[in-house]
Amino acid sequence: MGKCPICHSQRSLAKNTPLQGLHLPLSYFSYILHEIILSYPNVITSKAIQRRLNLKSYPSAWLLKKRIQAFMSQLNDSFLRQTKEALELEAKQNNNEKMPFRGDVSKAIKQRVIVNIDSLAIFSVGVSANKYRSRYRHGGITSSIYRSVKSGGEQVGSLASNITIKGCLSFYESHPLTTSDYAISHLSKVLSPYNVLMADEAYSSLFGKYRNVRLINHSLKAKRKIHTFSRERWSKEGVNSNAVEGANGVLKTAMRQYRWFNCKYSQLYLNEFAVAKNLKFFKMEKNIIFGVNSERDFCGNRIGEIEHKNRKELLKSFLYTPINYSERKYLESSNLKNSLTQDELNKLPKVLQSAIKLNDYSVNYLRGHRLIRERKYRFIYRKVYNYLNKNQWTDLNNVSDAIGISKSECLHIIKKMTLANLLETIVYDEKGRDKVRIKLRYESFYQILLTSEKEELGIIESKFKNKAKFRKKKSNYTGFKRGSKYE
């Protein structure tokens, strides 16, 4: 109990905290919290808590673990805020410098903080949970966490996104799908656009959103036929995602001790594991939890960032909400759409607004070869956008050489971007050849439609000629050289 210095009324210090209404001794909470942190990378299950505390009922141990998980989830949010501030400062200290788009990047990132991202399935649907049906139509880690449609289609397993900073922190988030929107929402809690980010080629949609992205192809084939895969599929030109792959292995090994847990509690378990790993890098929080004998460490500057809520409301705020089958099918096709609110859309120029609306409408009806070409061009479009800098003129030849694509494909993307008012384009007539220079208008990335029907190609060409500025380059002739026989 605590006494108010103003009204002198006695109040419980545990009110509006995870300890409110706890009928067990408070020492049980601190003892199990210390055990969870010290036993990392292993975990402590509710059954183990029941045995260690000699509790008669299993629900008492289960509820105690949920209180600890709610407290550690609040700490995890505080760690996320501090990490983002530190990474934003790191990017500013390096003047938001962009690393080389191609070639070896080892020297460029030697003094930089490197961040990796990847996804993994913690638990999958077994055959018995799927009413002994096999999944024939869908593959990959996303389908493994759902029952088949005829069995209900609900989520049974758990899928996690893992952001790991090389050599130190890891943050996890439970997701229903591996689409780019979920990955970007998770990254926005940790990274700034100019931090160094490395991932596998499944994260090609990060181009345009983050300016220092490099990808590694884990399915790279060997040049010699006697080998199936190349040894460069794990690390090439200084680009690798080994830090996050190692963190994934540690996480899966630890979660195996639970056998299984309901997916709606998955975020609580992931936050608990993340705090147990990351606590050693946050000195003040570590000193407070382990009770270092220093009054300065107990000032509560960091712990004061935690919001105090009712215990039940606090627990609900960290629960994961699965999606149904219809929502899943809609979200799987939303990779090619813009996620803009109506207010954000209204602030853009009308030409760009119409291009965004056309894209979001037309994507629903793309099928077959045109959908394949659209996805191919979107990958090139993201690379082009990532290479360009706002308000800086660049030659078409430099863009195509840096990205490693043909000039015809690059010019096609530039025409579409110019018509959507994303680029300012000037075409110079130099000795009978067109020299294209471009300048990016907006820092933000917007999805636009890049494929067209055959009948529309002529219309697009004429619109581009009207939109772009065509100039004839002045001759460099300044008269005969001094000392020549023609002077």
N, C-alpha and C positions, 0 to 999 in steps of 0.2 A: 504494500500500500504506500501511496505517496500523499503528502499534505500540500495543498495549494497555499502559496505564500500570501495571497490576497484575501481569499474568503475563508481560509483555514479548514476547508472541507477535505475529507479523505477520499481519494480516488485510486482505483486500481491502475498500476503502471502498465498492465497488460491490455488495457482497453484499446480497441481498434488496432490491434496487432495480431499476428498469427497465433499468439499465446492466449488470446481472449477465450475464456471458457474452458481452459485446459484443466482437467480434474486430476492429472498426474503431477507429481513434483516437478518444479521448473528445472531442477538439475537433470532430469531425464532428457529434456530438450537439448541442453548444452552438451551433454555427454554424447548423444547420438550424432549431433552436428559435428563435433570433433572427430568422431569415429568415421563419418562419411568422408570428411576432408582428408584424414590421415590414411585411409585405406585406398585412395585413388592409386591406380586405375581400376581397382575392384570396386564393387558396389555393395551396399548393405540392403538386403530385401526386408520386407515387413516381417517375414517369418524369422529372420535373424534378429531383428529388433525385439520380437516377442521372447526369443530365447535369452538374449543378453540381459533384458530387464526383468525376466521371470514374470511376465504378464500372463494372466489367466486367459484373456480373450484376444483373439487375432484382430478384431476390429479396432481395439484400442491402439495396437501397434500400427495398423494401417492408417488411422487418423493422425497419429503422431508423425508419421512419415510425410503425410500430406501437408501438415503445418510446416514442417522443415522445408519441404519443397516450395511452398508459397514464399517463405522467407528468403530462400536462395534464388527464387525467381525475381524478387525485388532487387536483390544484390546484382543479379545478372543484368537488369535494366540499367543500373548505375554503372556497371562495367562497360556496357555498350556506349553510353554517353561519353565517358572518359576516353574510351578508345577512339571514338570518332573525332573528338577534339584533338587528340594527339596526332592522328593521321592527317587531319586538315592542316595542322601546324607543320608536319613533315613535308607536305606538298608545297606549302608556301615557302618554306626554307629552301626548297629546290626550284623556286620560281615557276611552279607548275610546268616543269620541263617535260617534254614528250620524248620518250625513248625511241630509238630507230625502229622504223616500221618493218624493215627486213634486215637480214644478216644477224651476226652475233651481237647479242645485247649484254654480254657478261660484264664488260667494262662500264657500260652506261648505268647499270643497276647495282654496281658493287656497293655503293653507300646508301642504297634505297631500301625501304621496307617493302617486302614482297608479300602479296596476299594471294591465296589460292581459294577457289570455290569448287565444290563438287556435291553430288547428291548420292544418297545410298538408301536402300531399303533395309530397315532394321528387322522387321518381321514380315513374312509373306503369308499368303493364304495357303493352307495345306489342302490336300485332296479331300479329306474328310469334312473340313469346314466349307468346302465348295460343293457339298453333296455328291462327291466322287465324280465331278465333272472336270475335264481338262480344258485349258484355254487354247483354242485352236486359232482364233482370229487375231488376237492381240498378243504382243510380246513386250519385253522390256521390263524395267523395274516398276513402272507405273501400273501396268496391268497385274503385277504380282501381288499388290496390296488390296485388290478388289476381288470380290466374288464375281462369277460370271453373271450375265444379265438374267438368265433363266433362274438363277439361284437368288436373285434379289439385287445384285450389283452394288451392295453397300461395301464400305471400306472396313476391312478387318485388320490388315497390317498397318505399318507405320512407315512413312517416307520422310527423310530428314535432309535438309540443306545444311552443308557444313562450310563455314568460312574460317579458314585457318591462316594466321599470320606466321610466316616462317620463323621457327625457333621459339615461339611463345604462345599466343592466345588462340583459342578456338571458340566459335559461337555457333549454336545449332538452332534450327527452326523447323517445326513440323509443317509439311506442305502436302496438299492433295495431289499435285501434279508437278512435272518437271518443266513447265512452261516458263518462258522468259520473264513474264510479269511477276511471278513469285520470287524468282532469283533476284530481280532488280529491286523488289521491295525489301528483301533481306539485306542486300548489299547497301541500300541507301541508309540503313541504320548504323553502318560501320565505316563506309568509305566515302571519300570525296572523289569527284570525277577524274582527278589527276594523280591518284595513287597507282602504283604498279600492280596490275592484276593479271594473273595467269590461270588458265583453266584448260580443259580439253575442248575439242571442236564441237561438242554438243552445245556450248555456250556462245555460238557465233552471233547471237542476237545482242550480246553485250557491246558490240561495235556500235558506235554512235552515242551510246549512253556514257561510256567510260573511254577516256582518251588514251590510256596507256594499257591496252589489252593485247596480250599475245596468247595464242592458242597452240596446243600440242596435239598431234594426231596419234591417238593410241592404237589405231588400226593401220598404221603405215606399213606397206608391204616392202619386202626386201627386194633389192635390185637383182640379186642372184637367185635363180629358181630353186636352188637346193635348200633355201630358207623360206619359210612362210612369211614371217614378220621381220621388219627391220629392227635393229637394236636402238635406233634413234627414235623409236616410238615412245620412249619414256623421257628422254631429254635430248633436245636438239637446239643448237645455237644459243645455249644459256636459258632456254625456256623449258620449264618442267612444272609439274603439279605434285611432286613427291611429298611435300609437307602435308597436303590435305589427304593424300592417299594413305599415308601412315596414320593420320588422325582417324580416318575412317576405320582402319583395322582395329585400333585401340577401342573405338566406340562399339563396334560390332561384338568384339570379344567380351566387353563389359556387359552389354545388354543381353547377351546370351544367358547370363546368370538369372535373369528374370523369367526365362522361358517364354513369357508373353505378357503384355499388358494392353488394356483397352486403348484404342487410338486417341480417344478424347483426353486422356491423361498424358499423352506422349510429350507435350511441351513441358510439363512439370518435370518429367524424368530427364529430358534433355537439358533443361536449365540447371538441375541439380548436378548433373555430370560436368557441365561447363564451368560452374562456379568452383567445384572441387579441383578442377585443373587450373583455372585462371587465378585463384585467390593468391597464390604465391607471388604474382606480379603486381599486386596492389597492396602496398606495405601498410597503409593506414587501416584498411578493413581487416587485414590479417592480424594486426596488433590488437584491434578491438575484440575480435572473436576469440583469440587465444589469450587475452588478458595480460598484455605486457605492462609492467609496473611503470607507467609514465602518464602523468596527468594530461600532457599535451596530446597523447594518442587517443584520449577519451573525449576530445572536444566535440566529436559528432559532426564534423563538417561534411564528411562523405555520407555517413549514415543518415544525416538529415535530409539528403536528397530523396530518400524513400518516402513514398506516399503511404499514409496510414489509413486503411479502410477497415470496414467490418470484415471479420474472418471469412464469412461465406461469400461476400462480394469479391473479396480478394482472390479467393480460390477460383471463382467463376471467370475472373478476368484473364486467367492463365490457361483456361481449358481450350482445347482445340476442337473446332466444329467441322465435322466431315461434310462433304458435299454429296448430293444425290447423282444419279446416272445422267439425267438431262443437263444438269449444271456442268457435269464433267465433260460431256460431248460439246457443249457450247464453249467452254474454256479451252479445250484442246484446239479449236479452230480460231482462237483469238490471238495467235502469235503474230498474225499479219495485220492486226487492227491497232488503232490508236486508243490509248486509255486516257482520254481528255474529258474533263467536265465541260458542261455547256458554257460556263463563265470563261474558262481558259480558251475555248474555241472562239468565242466572240471577240476576244482581244486580238486575234490574228487577222492579217489582211484577207480581203474577200477571196482573192485568187487562191491563197493557201487553204482557206476554209473549204472552198469547193473541191480542191484536190483531196483533202482529208476525208470529206463526206463521200466522194466518189470511191475512194479506196475502201472505206468501212462498209459500203454497200456492195461493191463488186466482189469483194473477197468471199462472200457467202456463196457465190455462184461459180467460183473457179473449180474446174475439174480436170482430171487427166493430165495431158502434156502441158497445158497452159499453167496449171498449178505448179508443176515441176519447174517450168521456166521461171515462174514468178518467184519461187523460193530461191532459185539460183541467182536471179538478178537482185533479190533483196540482200543476199550475202555480199555481193559485189558493192551494192549501194551503201551498206553499213561500213564497208572498208573505205570507200571513197569519202564518206562523211567523216570517218575517224581520222583520215589523213589530212583533211583540209583544216585550216585555221580561219576564224572569223575575221573579216575585213583584211584579208591578206591574199594578194593575187598569186595564182599558181598556173603553170603551163599544163596542158593536157598530157604532153609527153612525160613530164615528171611524175604525174599521178599514175599513169599506166605502168611506168617502169618501177615505181616504188611498190605498187600493190602486186604487180606481176600478172596483169591481165592484158588482153588485146586492146588496141586503141579503138576498134569498132565497138566493142562492148562498153568501154569506158565512155565513149562519145554518146552512145545510146542512153546511158544513165544520166549523163550531163544534160542532154536534151530534155529528159523528163523532169529533172530537178529545176531546170531553167523555166519550164512552162508552169511549174508549181510555185515559182517566185522564191525558191530556196537559194538560187545562185544568181549572180550577176555575171553575164557571159559576154565576152568580146571576141570576135573572129577577125583576125588580120589576114589579108591576102598578101602573101609573101612569095614572090616569084612563081605565081600560079598555084601555090599550095596554101591551104587554110591553116593558120596557126591559132589555136583556141586557148584563151586565158580565162580563168574563172575565179570568182571570189564568193565565199560563203557569207550569207546574210544573217543566219540565225545560229546560235550556239546549241539550242535544243534540237533533238532528233524527232522527226515526224515521218510516219509511214505514208508512202504514196504508191499508187498503182504504176507498175513498171512495164507490164506487157500490154499489147494491143492486138486487135484483129488486123488482118491484112488490108482491109478497106480503109483503116484509120491511119496507115503509115504516111500516105501522101498528105493528109490533113495535118498530122503532127509536124512533118517537115516544113510545111508552109507557115504554121504557127511559130515554129522555132525561128524561122528567118525574120518574122515580124517582131519577135520578142528580143532576140539577141542583137547586139550592135555589131555591124559589119564595117570594118575600116580598111583602107588600103595603106599599107605601111610605106612611109616615105623612103625614098632612095637614099643610100648612104654616100652618094656621089657628091664630092665637094670640089671638083676640078682636078686637073693634072697634078701629080706629085711634084714637089719642088726638085729641080735638078734633072727631070726627065727630058728626053729629046723633043717632046711635044709641047713643052712649056713655052 
